[in-house]
Amino acid sequence: MNADITPVPHEAAEGESDCQHILTHLYEYLDSEMTPDDEHRMRAHVAHCSPCLAELSLEELVKKLVKRSCAERAPAELRVRIHEQITVMAVAD
Ligand SMILES: [Zn+2]
């Protein structure tokens, strides 16, 4: 009988809220519109969080490529390809 086993709640650990922080401020960071505190927190987080670093690198790279090609938006295919490469790099690290 497992009736007295209580499900472990998926608590929002500190790491998760930091991941959320990255996603929330991703574009502020890329546009250099972050407060120094936020930027410091973001840098400190991506230093040890591969998924967030990959996400940040992806957007940074896409932004650069889009700027260079003068296109309004990066093609979805390109984003997927870059994301795959970055993910591989992050895993191999
Ligand atoms: Zn993270």
PDB file of the backbone (N, CA, C, O) and the ligand in Angstrom, with CONECT records:
HET     ZN  A 101       1
ATOM      1  N   MET A   1       0.837  -1.208   0.000  1.00  0.00           N
ATOM      2  CA  MET A   1       0.000   0.000   0.000  1.00  0.00           C
ATOM      3  C   MET A   1       0.869   1.253   0.000  1.00  0.00           C
ATOM      4  O   MET A   1       1.739   1.416   0.854  1.00  0.00           O
ATOM      5  N   ASN A   2       0.631   2.104  -0.933  1.00  0.00           N
ATOM      6  CA  ASN A   2       1.396   3.335  -1.023  1.00  0.00           C
ATOM      7  C   ASN A   2       0.562   4.569  -0.707  1.00  0.00           C
ATOM      8  O   ASN A   2       0.900   5.685  -1.100  1.00  0.00           O
ATOM      9  N   ALA A   3      -0.528   4.347   0.005  1.00  0.00           N
ATOM     10  CA  ALA A   3      -1.484   5.430   0.208  1.00  0.00           C
ATOM     11  C   ALA A   3      -0.906   6.625   0.957  1.00  0.00           C
ATOM     12  O   ALA A   3      -1.320   7.767   0.760  1.00  0.00           O
ATOM     13  N   ASP A   4       0.086   6.323   1.844  1.00  0.00           N
ATOM     14  CA  ASP A   4       0.604   7.441   2.637  1.00  0.00           C
ATOM     15  C   ASP A   4       1.792   8.152   1.990  1.00  0.00           C
ATOM     16  O   ASP A   4       2.439   8.993   2.614  1.00  0.00           O
ATOM     17  N   ILE A   5       2.067   7.808   0.744  1.00  0.00           N
ATOM     18  CA  ILE A   5       3.140   8.521   0.047  1.00  0.00           C
ATOM     19  C   ILE A   5       2.584   9.825  -0.524  1.00  0.00           C
ATOM     20  O   ILE A   5       1.695   9.826  -1.376  1.00  0.00           O
ATOM     21  N   THR A   6       3.117  10.898  -0.043  1.00  0.00           N
ATOM     22  CA  THR A   6       2.657  12.190  -0.558  1.00  0.00           C
ATOM     23  C   THR A   6       3.526  12.617  -1.730  1.00  0.00           C
ATOM     24  O   THR A   6       4.751  12.508  -1.674  1.00  0.00           O
ATOM     25  N   PRO A   7       2.902  13.093  -2.771  1.00  0.00           N
ATOM     26  CA  PRO A   7       3.692  13.542  -3.924  1.00  0.00           C
ATOM     27  C   PRO A   7       4.572  14.729  -3.554  1.00  0.00           C
ATOM     28  O   PRO A   7       4.143  15.653  -2.863  1.00  0.00           O
ATOM     29  N   VAL A   8       5.790  14.682  -4.022  1.00  0.00           N
ATOM     30  CA  VAL A   8       6.703  15.784  -3.741  1.00  0.00           C
ATOM     31  C   VAL A   8       6.335  16.967  -4.632  1.00  0.00           C
ATOM     32  O   VAL A   8       6.349  16.860  -5.858  1.00  0.00           O
ATOM     33  N   PRO A   9       6.011  18.077  -4.015  1.00  0.00           N
ATOM     34  CA  PRO A   9       5.664  19.247  -4.838  1.00  0.00           C
ATOM     35  C   PRO A   9       6.868  19.763  -5.603  1.00  0.00           C
ATOM     36  O   PRO A   9       7.989  19.765  -5.096  1.00  0.00           O
ATOM     37  N   HIS A  10       6.623  20.196  -6.822  1.00  0.00           N
ATOM     38  CA  HIS A  10       7.719  20.733  -7.618  1.00  0.00           C
ATOM     39  C   HIS A  10       7.942  22.171  -7.195  1.00  0.00           C
ATOM     40  O   HIS A  10       7.381  23.107  -7.764  1.00  0.00           O
ATOM     41  N   GLU A  11       8.756  22.313  -6.205  1.00  0.00           N
ATOM     42  CA  GLU A  11       8.998  23.648  -5.675  1.00  0.00           C
ATOM     43  C   GLU A  11       9.855  24.476  -6.621  1.00  0.00           C
ATOM     44  O   GLU A  11      10.736  23.963  -7.311  1.00  0.00           O
ATOM     45  N   ALA A  12       9.578  25.733  -6.628  1.00  0.00           N
ATOM     46  CA  ALA A  12      10.394  26.633  -7.437  1.00  0.00           C
ATOM     47  C   ALA A  12      11.714  26.871  -6.725  1.00  0.00           C
ATOM     48  O   ALA A  12      11.827  27.730  -5.851  1.00  0.00           O
ATOM     49  N   ALA A  13      12.698  26.095  -7.117  1.00  0.00           N
ATOM     50  CA  ALA A  13      14.018  26.258  -6.516  1.00  0.00           C
ATOM     51  C   ALA A  13      14.622  27.588  -6.965  1.00  0.00           C
ATOM     52  O   ALA A  13      14.136  28.233  -7.894  1.00  0.00           O
ATOM     53  N   GLU A  14      15.669  27.966  -6.294  1.00  0.00           N
ATOM     54  CA  GLU A  14      16.299  29.243  -6.636  1.00  0.00           C
ATOM     55  C   GLU A  14      16.803  29.240  -8.079  1.00  0.00           C
ATOM     56  O   GLU A  14      16.738  30.247  -8.784  1.00  0.00           O
ATOM     57  N   GLY A  15      17.305  28.079  -8.493  1.00  0.00           N
ATOM     58  CA  GLY A  15      17.796  27.962  -9.856  1.00  0.00           C
ATOM     59  C   GLY A  15      16.701  28.206 -10.873  1.00  0.00           C
ATOM     60  O   GLY A  15      16.930  28.820 -11.915  1.00  0.00           O
ATOM     61  N   GLU A  16      15.521  27.725 -10.568  1.00  0.00           N
ATOM     62  CA  GLU A  16      14.421  27.879 -11.514  1.00  0.00           C
ATOM     63  C   GLU A  16      13.998  29.332 -11.659  1.00  0.00           C
ATOM     64  O   GLU A  16      13.702  29.798 -12.759  1.00  0.00           O
ATOM     65  N   SER A  17      13.974  30.035 -10.548  1.00  0.00           N
ATOM     66  CA  SER A  17      13.569  31.433 -10.647  1.00  0.00           C
ATOM     67  C   SER A  17      14.633  32.237 -11.391  1.00  0.00           C
ATOM     68  O   SER A  17      14.327  33.225 -12.058  1.00  0.00           O
ATOM     69  N   ASP A  18      15.886  31.798 -11.267  1.00  0.00           N
ATOM     70  CA  ASP A  18      16.940  32.463 -12.019  1.00  0.00           C
ATOM     71  C   ASP A  18      16.790  32.180 -13.507  1.00  0.00           C
ATOM     72  O   ASP A  18      17.031  33.052 -14.342  1.00  0.00           O
ATOM     73  N   CYS A  19      16.389  30.953 -13.831  1.00  0.00           N
ATOM     74  CA  CYS A  19      16.152  30.620 -15.234  1.00  0.00           C
ATOM     75  C   CYS A  19      15.014  31.488 -15.766  1.00  0.00           C
ATOM     76  O   CYS A  19      15.060  31.979 -16.894  1.00  0.00           O
ATOM     77  N   GLN A  20      14.013  31.660 -14.945  1.00  0.00           N
ATOM     78  CA  GLN A  20      12.877  32.488 -15.329  1.00  0.00           C
ATOM     79  C   GLN A  20      13.350  33.929 -15.540  1.00  0.00           C
ATOM     80  O   GLN A  20      12.911  34.623 -16.457  1.00  0.00           O
ATOM     81  N   HIS A  21      14.239  34.342 -14.680  1.00  0.00           N
ATOM     82  CA  HIS A  21      14.805  35.689 -14.749  1.00  0.00           C
ATOM     83  C   HIS A  21      15.494  35.914 -16.091  1.00  0.00           C
ATOM     84  O   HIS A  21      15.361  36.976 -16.699  1.00  0.00           O
ATOM     85  N   ILE A  22      16.224  34.913 -16.540  1.00  0.00           N
ATOM     86  CA  ILE A  22      16.917  35.004 -17.826  1.00  0.00           C
ATOM     87  C   ILE A  22      15.907  35.220 -18.950  1.00  0.00           C
ATOM     88  O   ILE A  22      16.052  36.123 -19.773  1.00  0.00           O
ATOM     89  N   LEU A  23      14.898  34.383 -18.964  1.00  0.00           N
ATOM     90  CA  LEU A  23      13.920  34.450 -20.039  1.00  0.00           C
ATOM     91  C   LEU A  23      13.176  35.777 -20.027  1.00  0.00           C
ATOM     92  O   LEU A  23      12.867  36.343 -21.075  1.00  0.00           O
ATOM     93  N   THR A  24      12.896  36.260 -18.831  1.00  0.00           N
ATOM     94  CA  THR A  24      12.155  37.510 -18.702  1.00  0.00           C
ATOM     95  C   THR A  24      12.957  38.693 -19.225  1.00  0.00           C
ATOM     96  O   THR A  24      12.412  39.609 -19.839  1.00  0.00           O
ATOM     97  N   HIS A  25      14.260  38.656 -18.970  1.00  0.00           N
ATOM     98  CA  HIS A  25      15.092  39.818 -19.303  1.00  0.00           C
ATOM     99  C   HIS A  25      15.999  39.604 -20.507  1.00  0.00           C
ATOM    100  O   HIS A  25      16.886  40.410 -20.789  1.00  0.00           O
ATOM    101  N   LEU A  26      15.759  38.503 -21.211  1.00  0.00           N
ATOM    102  CA  LEU A  26      16.624  38.131 -22.331  1.00  0.00           C
ATOM    103  C   LEU A  26      16.806  39.273 -23.324  1.00  0.00           C
ATOM    104  O   LEU A  26      17.925  39.587 -23.730  1.00  0.00           O
ATOM    105  N   TYR A  27      15.700  39.883 -23.706  1.00  0.00           N
ATOM    106  CA  TYR A  27      15.787  40.905 -24.752  1.00  0.00           C
ATOM    107  C   TYR A  27      16.299  42.237 -24.209  1.00  0.00           C
ATOM    108  O   TYR A  27      16.893  43.027 -24.942  1.00  0.00           O
ATOM    109  N   GLU A  28      16.069  42.472 -22.948  1.00  0.00           N
ATOM    110  CA  GLU A  28      16.659  43.664 -22.326  1.00  0.00           C
ATOM    111  C   GLU A  28      18.180  43.533 -22.337  1.00  0.00           C
ATOM    112  O   GLU A  28      18.908  44.491 -22.594  1.00  0.00           O
ATOM    113  N   TYR A  29      18.632  42.315 -22.048  1.00  0.00           N
ATOM    114  CA  TYR A  29      20.067  42.069 -22.047  1.00  0.00           C
ATOM    115  C   TYR A  29      20.642  42.290 -23.447  1.00  0.00           C
ATOM    116  O   TYR A  29      21.652  42.972 -23.615  1.00  0.00           O
ATOM    117  N   LEU A  30      19.989  41.708 -24.437  1.00  0.00           N
ATOM    118  CA  LEU A  30      20.483  41.801 -25.806  1.00  0.00           C
ATOM    119  C   LEU A  30      20.460  43.237 -26.318  1.00  0.00           C
ATOM    120  O   LEU A  30      21.287  43.627 -27.141  1.00  0.00           O
ATOM    121  N   ASP A  31      19.512  44.006 -25.827  1.00  0.00           N
ATOM    122  CA  ASP A  31      19.422  45.398 -26.259  1.00  0.00           C
ATOM    123  C   ASP A  31      20.180  46.332 -25.318  1.00  0.00           C
ATOM    124  O   ASP A  31      20.095  47.555 -25.429  1.00  0.00           O
ATOM    125  N   SER A  32      20.928  45.725 -24.385  1.00  0.00           N
ATOM    126  CA  SER A  32      21.708  46.499 -23.406  1.00  0.00           C
ATOM    127  C   SER A  32      20.841  47.465 -22.614  1.00  0.00           C
ATOM    128  O   SER A  32      21.231  48.601 -22.343  1.00  0.00           O
ATOM    129  N   GLU A  33      19.664  46.992 -22.251  1.00  0.00           N
ATOM    130  CA  GLU A  33      18.746  47.842 -21.497  1.00  0.00           C
ATOM    131  C   GLU A  33      18.574  47.343 -20.059  1.00  0.00           C
ATOM    132  O   GLU A  33      17.664  47.762 -19.344  1.00  0.00           O
ATOM    133  N   MET A  34      19.460  46.449 -19.661  1.00  0.00           N
ATOM    134  CA  MET A  34      19.354  45.891 -18.320  1.00  0.00           C
ATOM    135  C   MET A  34      19.955  46.828 -17.275  1.00  0.00           C
ATOM    136  O   MET A  34      20.830  47.645 -17.565  1.00  0.00           O
ATOM    137  N   THR A  35      19.460  46.680 -16.070  1.00  0.00           N
ATOM    138  CA  THR A  35      20.125  47.371 -14.977  1.00  0.00           C
ATOM    139  C   THR A  35      21.401  46.586 -14.672  1.00  0.00           C
ATOM    140  O   THR A  35      21.447  45.380 -14.913  1.00  0.00           O
ATOM    141  N   PRO A  36      22.429  47.240 -14.152  1.00  0.00           N
ATOM    142  CA  PRO A  36      23.679  46.524 -13.832  1.00  0.00           C
ATOM    143  C   PRO A  36      23.439  45.340 -12.905  1.00  0.00           C
ATOM    144  O   PRO A  36      24.086  44.301 -13.040  1.00  0.00           O
ATOM    145  N   ASP A  37      22.518  45.491 -11.974  1.00  0.00           N
ATOM    146  CA  ASP A  37      22.218  44.396 -11.051  1.00  0.00           C
ATOM    147  C   ASP A  37      21.660  43.187 -11.783  1.00  0.00           C
ATOM    148  O   ASP A  37      22.077  42.053 -11.545  1.00  0.00           O
ATOM    149  N   ASP A  38      20.707  43.445 -12.680  1.00  0.00           N
ATOM    150  CA  ASP A  38      20.109  42.360 -13.436  1.00  0.00           C
ATOM    151  C   ASP A  38      21.132  41.688 -14.335  1.00  0.00           C
ATOM    152  O   ASP A  38      21.157  40.465 -14.472  1.00  0.00           O
ATOM    153  N   GLU A  39      21.966  42.505 -14.939  1.00  0.00           N
ATOM    154  CA  GLU A  39      22.959  41.954 -15.846  1.00  0.00           C
ATOM    155  C   GLU A  39      23.953  41.085 -15.087  1.00  0.00           C
ATOM    156  O   GLU A  39      24.354  40.020 -15.556  1.00  0.00           O
ATOM    157  N   HIS A  40      24.343  41.558 -13.906  1.00  0.00           N
ATOM    158  CA  HIS A  40      25.276  40.794 -13.089  1.00  0.00           C
ATOM    159  C   HIS A  40      24.664  39.455 -12.698  1.00  0.00           C
ATOM    160  O   HIS A  40      25.327  38.419 -12.743  1.00  0.00           O
ATOM    161  N   ARG A  41      23.404  39.490 -12.318  1.00  0.00           N
ATOM    162  CA  ARG A  41      22.709  38.278 -11.910  1.00  0.00           C
ATOM    163  C   ARG A  41      22.605  37.299 -13.080  1.00  0.00           C
ATOM    164  O   ARG A  41      22.773  36.091 -12.918  1.00  0.00           O
ATOM    165  N   MET A  42      22.325  37.848 -14.251  1.00  0.00           N
ATOM    166  CA  MET A  42      22.194  37.005 -15.429  1.00  0.00           C
ATOM    167  C   MET A  42      23.518  36.353 -15.781  1.00  0.00           C
ATOM    168  O   MET A  42      23.578  35.151 -16.042  1.00  0.00           O
ATOM    169  N   ARG A  43      24.577  37.145 -15.786  1.00  0.00           N
ATOM    170  CA  ARG A  43      25.901  36.597 -16.114  1.00  0.00           C
ATOM    171  C   ARG A  43      26.309  35.522 -15.115  1.00  0.00           C
ATOM    172  O   ARG A  43      26.853  34.483 -15.490  1.00  0.00           O
ATOM    173  N   ALA A  44      26.040  35.783 -13.848  1.00  0.00           N
ATOM    174  CA  ALA A  44      26.406  34.817 -12.810  1.00  0.00           C
ATOM    175  C   ALA A  44      25.635  33.515 -13.015  1.00  0.00           C
ATOM    176  O   ALA A  44      26.161  32.425 -12.789  1.00  0.00           O
ATOM    177  N   HIS A  45      24.402  33.644 -13.440  1.00  0.00           N
ATOM    178  CA  HIS A  45      23.580  32.454 -13.624  1.00  0.00           C
ATOM    179  C   HIS A  45      24.018  31.636 -14.836  1.00  0.00           C
ATOM    180  O   HIS A  45      24.198  30.422 -14.733  1.00  0.00           O
ATOM    181  N   VAL A  46      24.190  32.288 -15.976  1.00  0.00           N
ATOM    182  CA  VAL A  46      24.540  31.523 -17.178  1.00  0.00           C
ATOM    183  C   VAL A  46      25.927  30.890 -17.065  1.00  0.00           C
ATOM    184  O   VAL A  46      26.258  29.967 -17.809  1.00  0.00           O
ATOM    185  N   ALA A  47      26.731  31.394 -16.131  1.00  0.00           N
ATOM    186  CA  ALA A  47      28.059  30.815 -15.936  1.00  0.00           C
ATOM    187  C   ALA A  47      27.968  29.362 -15.487  1.00  0.00           C
ATOM    188  O   ALA A  47      28.895  28.581 -15.704  1.00  0.00           O
ATOM    189  N   HIS A  48      26.851  29.003 -14.863  1.00  0.00           N
ATOM    190  CA  HIS A  48      26.732  27.611 -14.399  1.00  0.00           C
ATOM    191  C   HIS A  48      25.438  26.949 -14.844  1.00  0.00           C
ATOM    192  O   HIS A  48      25.102  25.865 -14.368  1.00  0.00           O
ATOM    193  N   CYS A  49      24.705  27.592 -15.755  1.00  0.00           N
ATOM    194  CA  CYS A  49      23.450  26.999 -16.225  1.00  0.00           C
ATOM    195  C   CYS A  49      23.498  26.880 -17.748  1.00  0.00           C
ATOM    196  O   CYS A  49      23.238  27.845 -18.466  1.00  0.00           O
ATOM    197  N   SER A  50      23.830  25.696 -18.223  1.00  0.00           N
ATOM    198  CA  SER A  50      23.998  25.469 -19.661  1.00  0.00           C
ATOM    199  C   SER A  50      22.756  25.791 -20.493  1.00  0.00           C
ATOM    200  O   SER A  50      22.879  26.429 -21.539  1.00  0.00           O
ATOM    201  N   PRO A  51      21.564  25.369 -20.062  1.00  0.00           N
ATOM    202  CA  PRO A  51      20.375  25.680 -20.878  1.00  0.00           C
ATOM    203  C   PRO A  51      20.178  27.178 -21.077  1.00  0.00           C
ATOM    204  O   PRO A  51      19.837  27.623 -22.173  1.00  0.00           O
ATOM    205  N   CYS A  52      20.393  27.949 -20.027  1.00  0.00           N
ATOM    206  CA  CYS A  52      20.217  29.394 -20.138  1.00  0.00           C
ATOM    207  C   CYS A  52      21.324  30.012 -20.987  1.00  0.00           C
ATOM    208  O   CYS A  52      21.081  30.940 -21.759  1.00  0.00           O
ATOM    209  N   LEU A  53      22.521  29.498 -20.841  1.00  0.00           N
ATOM    210  CA  LEU A  53      23.634  29.987 -21.653  1.00  0.00           C
ATOM    211  C   LEU A  53      23.344  29.709 -23.127  1.00  0.00           C
ATOM    212  O   LEU A  53      23.588  30.558 -23.985  1.00  0.00           O
ATOM    213  N   ALA A  54      22.831  28.533 -23.410  1.00  0.00           N
ATOM    214  CA  ALA A  54      22.494  28.171 -24.780  1.00  0.00           C
ATOM    215  C   ALA A  54      21.415  29.100 -25.326  1.00  0.00           C
ATOM    216  O   ALA A  54      21.484  29.558 -26.466  1.00  0.00           O
ATOM    217  N   GLU A  55      20.430  29.364 -24.497  1.00  0.00           N
ATOM    218  CA  GLU A  55      19.336  30.234 -24.908  1.00  0.00           C
ATOM    219  C   GLU A  55      19.848  31.644 -25.191  1.00  0.00           C
ATOM    220  O   GLU A  55      19.484  32.276 -26.183  1.00  0.00           O
ATOM    221  N   LEU A  56      20.682  32.101 -24.307  1.00  0.00           N
ATOM    222  CA  LEU A  56      21.253  33.445 -24.439  1.00  0.00           C
ATOM    223  C   LEU A  56      22.143  33.528 -25.678  1.00  0.00           C
ATOM    224  O   LEU A  56      22.070  34.493 -26.439  1.00  0.00           O
ATOM    225  N   SER A  57      22.982  32.511 -25.872  1.00  0.00           N
ATOM    226  CA  SER A  57      23.889  32.491 -27.013  1.00  0.00           C
ATOM    227  C   SER A  57      23.102  32.449 -28.316  1.00  0.00           C
ATOM    228  O   SER A  57      23.459  33.098 -29.300  1.00  0.00           O
ATOM    229  N   LEU A  58      22.032  31.676 -28.300  1.00  0.00           N
ATOM    230  CA  LEU A  58      21.201  31.560 -29.494  1.00  0.00           C
ATOM    231  C   LEU A  58      20.643  32.915 -29.889  1.00  0.00           C
ATOM    232  O   LEU A  58      20.758  33.331 -31.042  1.00  0.00           O
ATOM    233  N   GLU A  59      20.052  33.588 -28.950  1.00  0.00           N
ATOM    234  CA  GLU A  59      19.434  34.868 -29.258  1.00  0.00           C
ATOM    235  C   GLU A  59      20.468  35.909 -29.660  1.00  0.00           C
ATOM    236  O   GLU A  59      20.232  36.742 -30.535  1.00  0.00           O
ATOM    237  N   GLU A  60      21.615  35.840 -29.002  1.00  0.00           N
ATOM    238  CA  GLU A  60      22.692  36.775 -29.313  1.00  0.00           C
ATOM    239  C   GLU A  60      23.177  36.562 -30.745  1.00  0.00           C
ATOM    240  O   GLU A  60      23.393  37.511 -31.498  1.00  0.00           O
ATOM    241  N   LEU A  61      23.339  35.299 -31.091  1.00  0.00           N
ATOM    242  CA  LEU A  61      23.831  34.933 -32.412  1.00  0.00           C
ATOM    243  C   LEU A  61      22.814  35.294 -33.485  1.00  0.00           C
ATOM    244  O   LEU A  61      23.161  35.859 -34.521  1.00  0.00           O
ATOM    245  N   VAL A  62      21.578  34.968 -33.228  1.00  0.00           N
ATOM    246  CA  VAL A  62      20.512  35.274 -34.188  1.00  0.00           C
ATOM    247  C   VAL A  62      20.438  36.781 -34.405  1.00  0.00           C
ATOM    248  O   VAL A  62      20.279  37.260 -35.528  1.00  0.00           O
ATOM    249  N   LYS A  63      20.556  37.499 -33.322  1.00  0.00           N
ATOM    250  CA  LYS A  63      20.491  38.959 -33.413  1.00  0.00           C
ATOM    251  C   LYS A  63      21.617  39.501 -34.295  1.00  0.00           C
ATOM    252  O   LYS A  63      21.404  40.384 -35.125  1.00  0.00           O
ATOM    253  N   LYS A  64      22.819  38.954 -34.097  1.00  0.00           N
ATOM    254  CA  LYS A  64      23.962  39.391 -34.895  1.00  0.00           C
ATOM    255  C   LYS A  64      23.765  39.070 -36.368  1.00  0.00           C
ATOM    256  O   LYS A  64      24.008  39.905 -37.239  1.00  0.00           O
ATOM    257  N   LEU A  65      23.321  37.847 -36.631  1.00  0.00           N
ATOM    258  CA  LEU A  65      23.139  37.414 -38.012  1.00  0.00           C
ATOM    259  C   LEU A  65      22.070  38.247 -38.702  1.00  0.00           C
ATOM    260  O   LEU A  65      22.211  38.629 -39.864  1.00  0.00           O
ATOM    261  N   VAL A  66      21.019  38.516 -37.979  1.00  0.00           N
ATOM    262  CA  VAL A  66      19.923  39.292 -38.548  1.00  0.00           C
ATOM    263  C   VAL A  66      20.399  40.702 -38.861  1.00  0.00           C
ATOM    264  O   VAL A  66      20.048  41.277 -39.892  1.00  0.00           O
ATOM    265  N   LYS A  67      21.198  41.246 -37.965  1.00  0.00           N
ATOM    266  CA  LYS A  67      21.733  42.584 -38.151  1.00  0.00           C
ATOM    267  C   LYS A  67      22.596  42.630 -39.408  1.00  0.00           C
ATOM    268  O   LYS A  67      22.511  43.562 -40.207  1.00  0.00           O
ATOM    269  N   ARG A  68      23.430  41.602 -39.563  1.00  0.00           N
ATOM    270  CA  ARG A  68      24.360  41.573 -40.669  1.00  0.00           C
ATOM    271  C   ARG A  68      23.641  41.416 -42.012  1.00  0.00           C
ATOM    272  O   ARG A  68      24.029  42.017 -43.014  1.00  0.00           O
ATOM    273  N   SER A  69      22.596  40.601 -42.010  1.00  0.00           N
ATOM    274  CA  SER A  69      21.903  40.330 -43.260  1.00  0.00           C
ATOM    275  C   SER A  69      20.824  41.371 -43.543  1.00  0.00           C
ATOM    276  O   SER A  69      20.184  41.346 -44.595  1.00  0.00           O
ATOM    277  N   CYS A  70      20.632  42.279 -42.601  1.00  0.00           N
ATOM    278  CA  CYS A  70      19.641  43.339 -42.757  1.00  0.00           C
ATOM    279  C   CYS A  70      18.212  42.800 -42.853  1.00  0.00           C
ATOM    280  O   CYS A  70      17.293  43.523 -43.239  1.00  0.00           O
ATOM    281  N   ALA A  71      18.040  41.562 -42.509  1.00  0.00           N
ATOM    282  CA  ALA A  71      16.698  40.989 -42.557  1.00  0.00           C
ATOM    283  C   ALA A  71      15.926  41.431 -41.311  1.00  0.00           C
ATOM    284  O   ALA A  71      16.512  41.729 -40.271  1.00  0.00           O
ATOM    285  N   GLU A  72      14.644  41.463 -41.439  1.00  0.00           N
ATOM    286  CA  GLU A  72      13.818  41.854 -40.296  1.00  0.00           C
ATOM    287  C   GLU A  72      13.877  40.789 -39.211  1.00  0.00           C
ATOM    288  O   GLU A  72      14.011  41.089 -38.025  1.00  0.00           O
ATOM    289  N   ARG A  73      13.774  39.540 -39.648  1.00  0.00           N
ATOM    290  CA  ARG A  73      13.777  38.436 -38.696  1.00  0.00           C
ATOM    291  C   ARG A  73      14.592  37.280 -39.249  1.00  0.00           C
ATOM    292  O   ARG A  73      14.680  37.080 -40.460  1.00  0.00           O
ATOM    293  N   ALA A  74      15.183  36.528 -38.337  1.00  0.00           N
ATOM    294  CA  ALA A  74      15.919  35.345 -38.762  1.00  0.00           C
ATOM    295  C   ALA A  74      14.917  34.265 -39.147  1.00  0.00           C
ATOM    296  O   ALA A  74      13.895  34.091 -38.482  1.00  0.00           O
ATOM    297  N   PRO A  75      15.211  33.545 -40.218  1.00  0.00           N
ATOM    298  CA  PRO A  75      14.323  32.446 -40.596  1.00  0.00           C
ATOM    299  C   PRO A  75      14.258  31.400 -39.498  1.00  0.00           C
ATOM    300  O   PRO A  75      15.255  31.144 -38.824  1.00  0.00           O
ATOM    301  N   ALA A  76      13.115  30.805 -39.316  1.00  0.00           N
ATOM    302  CA  ALA A  76      12.937  29.817 -38.249  1.00  0.00           C
ATOM    303  C   ALA A  76      13.937  28.678 -38.385  1.00  0.00           C
ATOM    304  O   ALA A  76      14.448  28.161 -37.392  1.00  0.00           O
ATOM    305  N   GLU A  77      14.207  28.293 -39.628  1.00  0.00           N
ATOM    306  CA  GLU A  77      15.152  27.203 -39.861  1.00  0.00           C
ATOM    307  C   GLU A  77      16.531  27.521 -39.294  1.00  0.00           C
ATOM    308  O   GLU A  77      17.186  26.678 -38.681  1.00  0.00           O
ATOM    309  N   LEU A  78      16.940  28.737 -39.514  1.00  0.00           N
ATOM    310  CA  LEU A  78      18.249  29.173 -39.032  1.00  0.00           C
ATOM    311  C   LEU A  78      18.312  29.090 -37.512  1.00  0.00           C
ATOM    312  O   LEU A  78      19.290  28.613 -36.938  1.00  0.00           O
ATOM    313  N   ARG A  79      17.260  29.560 -36.883  1.00  0.00           N
ATOM    314  CA  ARG A  79      17.208  29.518 -35.418  1.00  0.00           C
ATOM    315  C   ARG A  79      17.349  28.089 -34.914  1.00  0.00           C
ATOM    316  O   ARG A  79      18.089  27.815 -33.969  1.00  0.00           O
ATOM    317  N   VAL A  80      16.624  27.186 -35.564  1.00  0.00           N
ATOM    318  CA  VAL A  80      16.651  25.783 -35.138  1.00  0.00           C
ATOM    319  C   VAL A  80      18.060  25.224 -35.292  1.00  0.00           C
ATOM    320  O   VAL A  80      18.559  24.511 -34.421  1.00  0.00           O
ATOM    321  N   ARG A  81      18.691  25.558 -36.413  1.00  0.00           N
ATOM    322  CA  ARG A  81      20.027  25.033 -36.682  1.00  0.00           C
ATOM    323  C   ARG A  81      21.029  25.551 -35.652  1.00  0.00           C
ATOM    324  O   ARG A  81      21.844  24.793 -35.125  1.00  0.00           O
ATOM    325  N   ILE A  82      20.959  26.822 -35.379  1.00  0.00           N
ATOM    326  CA  ILE A  82      21.886  27.398 -34.391  1.00  0.00           C
ATOM    327  C   ILE A  82      21.637  26.787 -33.023  1.00  0.00           C
ATOM    328  O   ILE A  82      22.568  26.458 -32.288  1.00  0.00           O
ATOM    329  N   HIS A  83      20.370  26.642 -32.702  1.00  0.00           N
ATOM    330  CA  HIS A  83      20.023  26.110 -31.390  1.00  0.00           C
ATOM    331  C   HIS A  83      20.576  24.708 -31.218  1.00  0.00           C
ATOM    332  O   HIS A  83      21.078  24.359 -30.150  1.00  0.00           O
ATOM    333  N   GLU A  84      20.485  23.904 -32.270  1.00  0.00           N
ATOM    334  CA  GLU A  84      21.019  22.538 -32.213  1.00  0.00           C
ATOM    335  C   GLU A  84      22.519  22.573 -31.950  1.00  0.00           C
ATOM    336  O   GLU A  84      23.029  21.834 -31.108  1.00  0.00           O
ATOM    337  N   GLN A  85      23.213  23.430 -32.670  1.00  0.00           N
ATOM    338  CA  GLN A  85      24.664  23.509 -32.519  1.00  0.00           C
ATOM    339  C   GLN A  85      25.058  23.936 -31.117  1.00  0.00           C
ATOM    340  O   GLN A  85      25.969  23.374 -30.510  1.00  0.00           O
ATOM    341  N   ILE A  86      24.357  24.935 -30.618  1.00  0.00           N
ATOM    342  CA  ILE A  86      24.689  25.445 -29.291  1.00  0.00           C
ATOM    343  C   ILE A  86      24.402  24.388 -28.240  1.00  0.00           C
ATOM    344  O   ILE A  86      25.168  24.215 -27.292  1.00  0.00           O
ATOM    345  N   THR A  87      23.290  23.682 -28.413  1.00  0.00           N
ATOM    346  CA  THR A  87      22.936  22.640 -27.449  1.00  0.00           C
ATOM    347  C   THR A  87      24.002  21.564 -27.419  1.00  0.00           C
ATOM    348  O   THR A  87      24.363  21.071 -26.351  1.00  0.00           O
ATOM    349  N   VAL A  88      24.507  21.197 -28.588  1.00  0.00           N
ATOM    350  CA  VAL A  88      25.569  20.183 -28.673  1.00  0.00           C
ATOM    351  C   VAL A  88      26.807  20.677 -27.946  1.00  0.00           C
ATOM    352  O   VAL A  88      27.443  19.937 -27.196  1.00  0.00           O
ATOM    353  N   MET A  89      27.137  21.934 -28.180  1.00  0.00           N
ATOM    354  CA  MET A  89      28.317  22.514 -27.529  1.00  0.00           C
ATOM    355  C   MET A  89      28.146  22.523 -26.009  1.00  0.00           C
ATOM    356  O   MET A  89      29.073  22.200 -25.266  1.00  0.00           O
ATOM    357  N   ALA A  90      26.947  22.899 -25.564  1.00  0.00           N
ATOM    358  CA  ALA A  90      26.704  23.003 -24.137  1.00  0.00           C
ATOM    359  C   ALA A  90      26.814  21.634 -23.468  1.00  0.00           C
ATOM    360  O   ALA A  90      27.329  21.513 -22.357  1.00  0.00           O
ATOM    361  N   VAL A  91      26.320  20.601 -24.164  1.00  0.00           N
ATOM    362  CA  VAL A  91      26.374  19.256 -23.618  1.00  0.00           C
ATOM    363  C   VAL A  91      27.808  18.748 -23.569  1.00  0.00           C
ATOM    364  O   VAL A  91      28.219  18.081 -22.619  1.00  0.00           O
ATOM    365  N   ALA A  92      28.561  19.079 -24.618  1.00  0.00           N
ATOM    366  CA  ALA A  92      29.941  18.592 -24.721  1.00  0.00           C
ATOM    367  C   ALA A  92      30.854  19.270 -23.704  1.00  0.00           C
ATOM    368  O   ALA A  92      31.934  18.761 -23.404  1.00  0.00           O
ATOM    369  N   ASP A  93      30.441  20.375 -23.192  1.00  0.00           N
ATOM    370  CA  ASP A  93      31.271  21.176 -22.299  1.00  0.00           C
ATOM    371  C   ASP A  93      31.680  20.417 -21.059  1.00  0.00           C
ATOM    372  O   ASP A  93      32.383  20.960 -20.208  1.00  0.00           O
TER     373      ASP A  93
HETATM  374 ZN    ZN A 101      19.085  28.716 -15.967  1.00  0.00          ZN2+
END
